[in-house]
Amino acid sequence: MWMDVTGATEPSKPIADPWIGLSSDVIDRFLDVVCLERSISRAERRGMLEDLQGLDGWMVRSFGHTLVTARANELRAYFAIRVSQRRRVRLLARLMRSLHLFYEYLQKSGCREDNAAEALPLWSPRMPRAWAARILTALPLRAASPL
């Protein structure tokens, strides 16, 4: 239910994502913090920035909300797309690590109560690509909308 400035309510109108337009700032703050805490290199920071900005843009285009408010099934769908695009294993592992660290940060900083990436497995760069299909099918979550 939403309330306009006059106080009228209408149950059918969805509430807009308050993070639209702010998610890039959240990503930047996250990267500043994680780089200091974990001594992440500039190259890895750029890669993580690319991962998170890519997910944010995809979330806005596909679901109308940002990566800050993403659900686990949407993260799984994004990862499945990256696997289907035959991304290198090293890049898929970085994406998974980026997601885990970002949602941990959101939870610790009070932006979210849950960790949307918690159900996603960490993927090592040493894992063979064939394991990606096994990882994806082992997850119980399904995408919320067609890709």
C-alpha positions in Angstrom: 0.0 0.0 0.0 1.3 3.5 -0.8 0.3 6.9 0.5 0.4 10.1 -1.5 1.1 13.6 -0.1 -2.6 14.1 0.6 -2.8 10.9 2.7 -4.8 8.9 0.2 -3.9 5.2 -0.1 -4.3 2.8 -3.0 -3.3 -0.9 -2.5 -2.7 -1.7 -6.2 0.1 0.8 -6.8 3.6 -0.6 -6.1 6.1 1.3 -4.0 9.1 2.4 -6.1 12.6 1.2 -5.2 14.1 4.0 -3.0 17.6 2.9 -4.1 17.2 3.9 -7.8 19.7 6.6 -8.5 21.6 5.8 -5.3 22.8 2.3 -5.9 26.0 3.6 -7.7 26.9 5.5 -4.5 26.3 2.4 -2.4 28.6 0.4 -4.8 31.3 3.0 -4.5 31.1 3.1 -0.7 31.2 -0.7 -0.6 34.3 -0.8 -2.8 36.0 1.7 -0.6 35.3 -0.3 2.5 36.1 -3.7 1.1 39.4 -2.5 -0.6 40.6 -1.2 2.8 39.4 -4.2 4.8 40.7 -6.9 2.4 43.6 -5.2 0.6 42.0 -5.6 -2.8 44.1 -4.4 -5.8 43.0 -1.7 -8.1 42.5 -4.2 -10.9 40.2 -6.4 -8.8 38.3 -3.3 -7.6 37.7 -2.3 -11.3 36.4 -5.9 -11.9 34.1 -5.8 -8.9 32.8 -2.4 -9.9 32.1 -3.8 -13.4 30.3 -6.9 -11.9 28.1 -4.8 -9.6 27.3 -2.1 -12.1 26.4 -4.8 -14.7 24.1 -6.4 -12.2 22.6 -3.1 -11.1 21.8 -2.2 -14.7 20.3 -5.6 -15.5 18.2 -5.4 -12.3 16.7 -2.0 -13.3 16.0 -3.1 -16.9 14.6 -6.6 -16.0 12.8 -6.0 -12.7 12.5 -2.2 -12.2 14.6 -2.2 -9.0 18.3 -2.1 -8.1 20.8 -4.6 -6.9 20.4 -3.3 -3.4 16.9 -4.7 -3.2 17.5 -7.8 -5.3 16.2 -11.2 -4.3 18.2 -14.4 -4.3 16.3 -15.8 -7.3 17.2 -12.7 -9.3 20.9 -13.1 -8.4 20.7 -16.7 -9.5 19.1 -15.7 -12.8 21.9 -13.2 -13.4 24.6 -15.7 -12.7 22.9 -18.2 -15.0 23.0 -15.7 -17.8 26.7 -15.1 -17.2 27.3 -18.8 -17.3 25.3 -19.2 -20.5 27.4 -16.4 -22.1 30.4 -18.7 -21.6 32.2 -16.3 -19.4 35.6 -17.4 -18.2 35.6 -19.3 -15.0 37.8 -16.7 -13.3 35.3 -14.0 -14.1 32.4 -16.1 -12.8 34.3 -16.7 -9.6 34.9 -13.0 -9.2 31.2 -12.2 -9.8 30.3 -14.7 -7.1 32.8 -13.2 -4.7 31.6 -9.7 -5.5 28.0 -10.7 -4.8 28.8 -12.4 -1.5 30.9 -9.5 -0.3 28.4 -6.8 -1.4 25.4 -8.4 0.3 27.4 -9.1 3.4 28.3 -5.4 3.5 24.6 -4.3 2.9 23.5 -6.5 5.8 26.3 -5.3 8.2 25.7 -1.7 7.3 21.9 -2.0 7.9 20.8 -1.4 4.3 19.2 -4.9 4.3 18.1 -7.3 7.0 18.9 -10.4 4.9 21.8 -11.5 2.7 20.4 -12.2 -0.8 23.7 -13.9 -1.9 23.7 -16.3 1.1 22.1 -19.1 -0.9 24.6 -18.8 -3.7 27.7 -21.0 -3.5 31.1 -19.5 -3.6 32.8 -20.6 -6.8 36.5 -21.1 -7.0 38.4 -20.1 -10.2 39.8 -23.7 -10.1 36.4 -25.3 -10.5 35.8 -26.6 -14.0 33.1 -24.9 -16.2 31.0 -28.1 -16.2 30.4 -27.6 -12.5 28.5 -24.4 -13.2 25.5 -26.3 -14.5 25.6 -28.6 -11.4 25.8 -25.6 -9.2 22.9 -23.8 -10.9 20.6 -26.9 -10.9 21.5 -27.7 -7.3 20.1 -24.3 -6.2 16.4 -24.5 -5.2 15.6 -21.0 -6.4 14.0 -20.2 -9.8 14.1 -16.9 -11.7 11.1 -14.7 -11.0 10.7 -13.6 -14.6 11.6 -14.9 -18.0 15.0 -13.8 -19.3 
